[in-house]
Every structure is written in C-alpha cells, then in structure tokens.
C-alpha cells in the first residue's frame, strides 16, 4: 500500500474520534465536520514520516482548528445582533425524517444543550483545556503547547471551566421518546394557559435561563426561578409560534418565523420533571445548532 492510501486508511480509522472531539469543542455538527475535513487537508499536505502517534497528532490538529474557529466565533459575537444573510440557521431547519443514522447517533451520544450553553460562556482557551483534558484525557503539557501556556496555567484554565460546568451539573434523563412527549405536553399546556398542568411538569426549583439576546428580544428581566413563576410566565405568554424540534438531536422547541430558527428552547429533565429551560436567541449560537423542526 502506498503512503497516501495508508494515510487515508489511518485517517478513516480515527474519523469518529476526531468528530467527537470537534463536536464537543464546537457544539455544531456542521462545524465539526468542517474541522475534521480541514484536519484531513493538513494531513495530506504534511510530512508525517516522523510522527509516531498519528491519532494524537490528528487530535492536536483538530483541536487547533477548533480553537481558531472558536476565536473567530467570539469576534463575530461582537457584531450587532440581527439577521445576516447566509447564516447557517437558514439551512439547519431540515425535516427530522431522513436524517443520517450515524449523524444522529453522534448527536445523541454528545453533550446536551444545557452543557453547550455553559461551554459557550467559556473563553476559547478554557473550553479547549476543559474538553481535551476532562473529556479526552489529553495531558496538560500537550494542551499547554497548543495554547502557548505552561502546564500549570493550562490546568488553571481547565479548573475554572470545570467549576463553571459543575455549578450547573445535573444528572439528566436520557429517554428521548419520553422527553419528546413531555415537551409536547408542556407546550400544549402553555398554549392553553393551563397553569396547574405546567406546574405539575416542573421541578419546584426549575430555572429558565435566557441568553442576553433572548432577554432583549422578549423584553424580560432575565432568569426565572421556581415552578410557579415559570408556569405563570409560560401560561401568560402561551409560547406563541413555538414548534417542536430536535435541538442537536435532543427534544426541544424553536421559534422559526419563515422557517428560520430565531429562538431555541432546550429542556433538562431529572426524574421526569423539567429542571431547566435554556432559551437561546444569539444568532451566532443558534446558527451553530442542528435544528430539525418536527411535523405536527
């Protein structure tokens, strides 16, 4: 076997791992595939005759690509909010039927929306350090070389990220069918203004966490805490225009005027109760999510 064919074979053997790394870094299946493709292009152009651990080398390449993408995303967030032509959200709202099973399996096995929300609050270097070390056991020395930080400084980055993640950590339910049924029932009760039904579905300490764009869009004051406050808010507003959707493979809802996702609602369930509702309207973040609007 000649070397190009051998490299292609080796790359395919590592592809699933590289997609997992990129998805957990970026929270976007589209961007994850782009990062993996860029890693292949770099591999095909590089002299790897001296590389003894190709898997580790490819992981480093993908992580560097993701770091650049995260930094670019951060700079884009400094632009004014509002629709921009050609944003990924325009093509993300595809029908749920006919989705590639391998793609859906990756999503279902990946981080949920609640963790993505937390990860989005991290600086790019914190996110890279946390994901590589805590999720993929990459040593601090290797991560530090990538970030141009000492191992000690890199450990501090991961530690700060870890504390933020642990502050919001729960043990969520994972039965996607039951989640879909529960989200549907929640929005039906909301549209009917059924306060008691909404309270019955909510954990007493439920929290609604809107991002800044959602706060500005709704003219609200920010987070809501407690079942009665949350139920009252949804009963009054009626969740007008929200439609059931899969958000990164997880049941949720979306407000998508004209088929363009503008606001997504992600739910966290623990012991059959809704413990958190994350409301996202940041056009950059929404554009990176895989949103499949469900019929009905």
Backbone torsions as a table, in degrees:
resi	resn	phi	psi	omega
1	UNK	NA	129.6	179.2
2	UNK	-74.8	166.2	-172.7
3	UNK	-63.9	-43.6	178.3
4	UNK	-56.5	-42.5	179.1
5	UNK	-66.3	-39.4	178.6
6	UNK	-63.0	-43.1	178.7
7	UNK	-62.4	-42.8	179.3
8	UNK	-61.3	-41.7	178.7
9	UNK	-64.6	-44.1	179.2
10	UNK	-64.3	-40.2	179.9
11	UNK	-62.3	-43.9	179.7
12	UNK	-62.5	-33.8	178.4
13	UNK	-65.6	-27.8	-178.5
14	UNK	-100.3	-3.4	-171.7
15	UNK	-57.6	-46.7	-177.1
16	UNK	-59.9	-42.5	178.4
17	UNK	-63.9	-42.8	-178.5
18	UNK	-65.6	-38.1	177.0
19	UNK	-64.4	-39.6	179.4
20	UNK	-63.2	-44.1	177.5
21	UNK	-60.4	-49.5	-176.1
22	UNK	-65.3	-39.2	-179.1
23	UNK	-66.5	-41.8	-179.9
24	UNK	-69.4	-27.6	175.1
25	UNK	-70.9	-45.0	-166.2
26	UNK	-103.9	-24.4	-178.3
27	UNK	70.1	15.0	-177.1
28	UNK	-136.1	118.0	178.7
29	UNK	-62.8	-33.5	179.3
30	UNK	-66.2	-48.5	179.6
31	UNK	-67.4	-34.1	178.1
32	UNK	-61.2	-43.6	177.8
33	UNK	-64.7	-37.6	177.3
34	UNK	-62.4	-41.8	-179.1
35	UNK	-65.6	-41.1	178.3
36	UNK	-64.9	-41.5	177.7
37	UNK	-62.2	-40.1	177.7
38	UNK	-64.2	-36.5	177.3
39	UNK	-63.1	-39.9	177.4
40	UNK	-63.4	-42.2	179.2
41	UNK	-61.6	-41.0	179.5
42	UNK	-68.4	-38.1	177.7
43	UNK	-63.3	-42.7	-176.4
44	UNK	-67.4	-22.1	-179.2
45	UNK	-97.7	-13.3	-171.5
46	UNK	-91.0	156.5	171.5
47	UNK	-91.2	103.4	-176.4
48	UNK	-106.2	18.4	-178.1
49	UNK	-62.7	-24.9	-179.1
50	UNK	-92.0	-5.0	-175.9
51	UNK	-79.3	123.8	-179.9
52	UNK	-98.0	-21.6	179.7
53	UNK	-126.1	87.7	-174.8
54	UNK	-65.5	-36.7	178.5
55	UNK	-60.8	-44.5	177.3
56	UNK	-65.1	-39.6	179.1
57	UNK	-62.7	-44.6	-179.9
58	UNK	-66.6	-38.3	177.3
59	UNK	-60.8	-41.9	178.1
60	UNK	-63.8	-41.9	179.7
61	UNK	-62.8	-47.3	179.7
62	UNK	-62.0	-41.6	179.8
63	UNK	-63.1	-39.9	177.9
64	UNK	-64.7	-41.9	177.6
65	UNK	-61.2	-45.2	179.8
66	UNK	-63.5	-39.7	178.4
67	UNK	-59.8	-44.5	177.5
68	UNK	-61.7	-40.3	-180.0
69	UNK	-67.4	-39.8	177.8
70	UNK	-64.4	-42.1	178.4
71	UNK	-64.6	-38.6	177.1
72	UNK	-64.7	-39.4	179.2
73	UNK	-64.7	-40.1	179.0
74	UNK	-62.0	-41.7	179.5
75	UNK	-67.9	-34.3	178.4
76	UNK	-67.2	-30.7	-179.5
77	UNK	-65.5	-17.8	178.6
78	UNK	-76.1	-10.3	176.5
79	UNK	-73.9	157.9	178.1
80	UNK	-61.4	147.2	176.9
81	UNK	-67.9	150.5	177.5
82	UNK	144.4	166.2	-177.3
83	UNK	-68.0	140.3	174.7
84	UNK	-127.5	135.6	-177.5
85	UNK	-61.2	140.8	175.0
86	UNK	78.3	13.7	-179.9
87	UNK	-67.0	146.3	-175.1
88	UNK	-56.9	-27.4	-179.3
89	UNK	-58.9	-22.4	-178.9
90	UNK	-65.6	-31.7	-177.1
91	UNK	-108.2	-0.7	-176.7
92	UNK	-77.9	-26.0	-175.5
93	UNK	-83.9	75.0	179.2
94	UNK	-98.5	163.3	176.6
95	UNK	-63.9	144.0	-177.6
96	UNK	-69.4	-30.0	-179.5
97	UNK	-69.4	147.5	174.0
98	UNK	82.2	11.2	179.7
99	UNK	-73.5	143.7	-179.3
100	UNK	-60.3	121.8	-176.8
101	UNK	-58.9	-39.1	179.1
102	UNK	-61.9	-41.1	179.6
103	UNK	-63.4	-45.7	-179.6
104	UNK	-65.7	-36.4	178.9
105	UNK	-63.0	-40.4	178.0
106	UNK	-62.1	-43.4	-177.9
107	UNK	-65.7	-45.4	-176.9
108	UNK	-64.2	-27.7	-178.7
109	UNK	-89.6	0.3	-173.3
110	UNK	-100.6	-175.8	-177.6
111	UNK	-65.9	147.6	177.2
112	UNK	-82.2	175.1	-176.5
113	UNK	-63.5	-37.0	-178.3
114	UNK	-60.3	-42.6	178.2
115	UNK	-69.7	-36.4	177.0
116	UNK	-59.8	-39.1	178.3
117	UNK	-60.6	-43.4	179.1
118	UNK	-65.9	-45.0	-179.0
119	UNK	-60.5	-33.5	-179.8
120	UNK	-66.4	-20.3	178.9
121	UNK	-82.9	-9.8	-177.8
122	UNK	-84.7	149.2	170.6
123	UNK	-67.1	153.3	-178.0
124	UNK	-51.6	-43.5	-178.4
125	UNK	-65.8	-38.0	177.5
126	UNK	-63.9	-43.2	-178.1
127	UNK	-63.9	-44.2	179.2
128	UNK	-62.7	-46.5	-178.2
129	UNK	-62.5	-43.4	-178.7
130	UNK	-66.7	-49.5	-176.4
131	UNK	-63.6	-48.6	-176.7
132	UNK	-65.8	-42.9	-176.8
133	UNK	-78.6	-51.9	-171.6
134	UNK	-79.2	-29.1	-177.8
135	UNK	-99.0	-25.6	-175.3
136	UNK	-129.3	8.2	171.4
137	UNK	56.7	33.9	174.8
138	UNK	-78.1	131.4	-177.5
139	UNK	-61.9	150.6	179.7
140	UNK	-60.2	-32.6	-179.7
141	UNK	-61.0	-43.4	-179.4
142	UNK	-70.2	-40.6	178.9
143	UNK	-66.1	-40.7	-180.0
144	UNK	-61.7	-39.7	177.9
145	UNK	-61.7	-37.1	179.7
146	UNK	-69.4	-40.4	-177.1
147	UNK	-87.5	-5.0	-175.6
148	UNK	60.4	44.2	177.0
149	UNK	-128.2	159.4	174.4
150	UNK	-72.2	159.1	176.7
151	UNK	-56.9	-37.4	178.9
152	UNK	-64.8	-43.9	178.7
153	UNK	-65.8	-36.8	178.3
154	UNK	-65.9	-39.8	177.0
155	UNK	-61.9	-38.1	177.4
156	UNK	-65.6	-39.6	176.8
157	UNK	-58.8	-48.7	-179.8
158	UNK	-64.6	-36.7	-179.6
159	UNK	-65.5	-42.8	177.5
160	UNK	-61.5	-44.0	179.0
161	UNK	-63.2	-42.2	-178.3
162	UNK	-61.7	-42.4	179.2
163	UNK	-61.9	-40.6	-179.4
164	UNK	-66.8	-39.9	177.6
165	UNK	-65.9	-43.4	-178.3
166	UNK	-66.6	-28.2	178.3
167	UNK	-62.6	-25.4	-178.3
168	UNK	-114.1	12.2	-172.9
169	UNK	-71.5	138.3	171.1
170	UNK	-137.3	172.9	172.9
171	UNK	-110.8	92.5	-171.3
172	UNK	-77.0	154.3	169.6
173	UNK	-65.3	149.9	-176.3
174	UNK	-120.4	0.4	179.4
175	UNK	-76.6	105.3	-173.5
176	UNK	-68.8	-31.4	179.5
177	UNK	-65.0	-47.1	180.0
178	UNK	-64.6	-37.1	177.6
179	UNK	-61.9	-43.6	-179.5
180	UNK	-62.4	-43.2	178.6
181	UNK	-62.4	-41.9	-178.1
182	UNK	-67.4	-41.2	178.4
183	UNK	-64.1	-40.9	177.2
184	UNK	-61.1	-43.0	179.0
185	UNK	-66.0	-36.6	179.8
186	UNK	-62.4	-47.1	-177.8
187	UNK	-73.0	-28.4	174.0
188	UNK	-65.2	-44.3	178.0
189	UNK	-65.6	-36.3	178.6
190	UNK	-64.1	-46.5	-180.0
191	UNK	-63.7	-30.7	179.7
192	UNK	-86.6	-2.5	-178.3
193	UNK	64.9	30.1	-175.6
194	UNK	-87.1	88.8	-175.7
195	UNK	-59.4	-46.8	-176.1
196	UNK	-63.5	-40.4	179.0
197	UNK	-64.8	-37.7	178.7
198	UNK	-65.9	-45.4	179.5
199	UNK	-58.9	-39.0	-177.4
200	UNK	-64.8	-25.2	-179.2
201	UNK	-88.5	-11.8	-171.5
202	UNK	-101.4	142.0	169.1
203	UNK	-66.0	142.5	-179.3
204	UNK	-54.4	-30.3	-178.2
205	UNK	-103.8	25.6	-179.1
206	UNK	-57.0	148.5	177.9
207	UNK	-131.0	138.6	170.2
208	UNK	-103.0	123.7	-176.0
209	UNK	-117.6	96.3	175.2
210	UNK	-86.2	145.7	171.3
211	UNK	-78.3	174.5	-174.7
212	UNK	-61.8	-35.7	179.9
213	UNK	-67.1	-37.5	178.1
214	UNK	-67.9	-38.2	176.4
215	UNK	-60.5	-46.7	-179.3
216	UNK	-65.1	-39.3	-177.6
217	UNK	-67.7	-41.2	-176.7
218	UNK	-89.3	-11.1	-177.0
219	UNK	66.2	29.3	-178.3
220	UNK	-95.6	176.8	-176.4
221	UNK	-95.3	-4.8	179.0
222	UNK	121.6	-141.0	-173.8
223	UNK	-63.9	148.1	171.5
224	UNK	-118.2	141.7	-178.8
225	UNK	-129.0	138.8	175.2
226	UNK	96.7	144.1	-173.9
227	UNK	-61.7	-42.1	-176.1
228	UNK	-68.3	-40.9	179.4
229	UNK	-65.2	-42.9	-178.9
230	UNK	-68.8	-44.7	179.3
231	UNK	-62.0	-41.6	179.6
232	UNK	-62.6	-40.0	-180.0
233	UNK	-64.1	-46.5	-178.2
234	UNK	-73.2	-31.7	178.2
235	UNK	-67.8	-37.3	179.8
236	UNK	-72.2	-44.6	-175.0
237	UNK	-80.2	-26.7	175.8
238	UNK	71.6	8.0	179.1
239	UNK	45.9	45.8	-176.3
240	UNK	-60.8	129.3	175.0
241	UNK	84.4	-8.1	179.7
242	UNK	-74.2	139.8	-179.9
243	UNK	-125.4	147.1	176.2
244	UNK	-60.6	143.0	-179.0
245	UNK	-156.8	161.8	167.3
246	UNK	-97.6	122.4	179.3
247	UNK	-106.4	107.2	-173.6
248	UNK	52.5	40.9	176.5
249	UNK	82.9	-1.8	-177.0
250	UNK	-110.5	135.8	-179.5
251	UNK	-59.3	133.2	177.6
252	UNK	-161.5	-148.4	-179.7
253	UNK	-149.4	163.3	-178.3
254	UNK	-145.8	143.7	166.8
255	UNK	-102.1	115.3	-171.9
256	UNK	-134.4	74.0	177.7
257	UNK	-61.1	130.8	-178.3
258	UNK	67.5	18.8	-179.6
259	UNK	81.4	3.4	-178.6
260	UNK	-103.3	114.4	-179.2
261	UNK	-58.9	123.1	177.6
262	UNK	-111.9	-39.7	180.0
263	UNK	-135.7	133.1	175.8
264	UNK	-117.4	147.9	-179.8
265	UNK	-119.1	117.1	177.5
266	UNK	-109.5	138.9	-175.1
267	UNK	-116.5	140.1	171.3
268	UNK	-114.2	127.3	-179.9
269	UNK	-113.2	136.3	172.3
270	UNK	-135.3	125.6	-179.1
271	UNK	53.2	39.8	175.1
272	UNK	80.0	-0.6	-179.8
273	UNK	-112.0	149.5	175.7
274	UNK	-78.8	119.6	-179.1
275	UNK	-103.0	-19.1	-179.7
276	UNK	-156.5	143.8	172.6
277	UNK	-127.2	115.8	179.0
278	UNK	-98.5	124.4	-177.1
279	UNK	-113.7	115.8	-173.2
280	UNK	-118.8	130.8	177.0
281	UNK	-131.9	-1.8	176.5
282	UNK	-57.7	117.6	-174.0
283	UNK	-61.6	-29.8	178.4
284	UNK	-70.2	-49.1	-179.0
285	UNK	-66.0	-44.3	179.6
286	UNK	-60.3	-38.6	-179.8
287	UNK	-65.5	-23.1	-179.3
288	UNK	-87.7	-12.7	-178.6
289	UNK	-82.0	149.2	173.7
290	UNK	-89.6	108.5	-175.9
291	UNK	-112.3	116.1	177.7
292	UNK	-115.7	106.4	-178.2
293	UNK	-72.6	130.7	-178.1
294	UNK	-91.8	145.9	178.2
295	UNK	-75.5	158.1	178.5
296	UNK	94.3	NA	NA
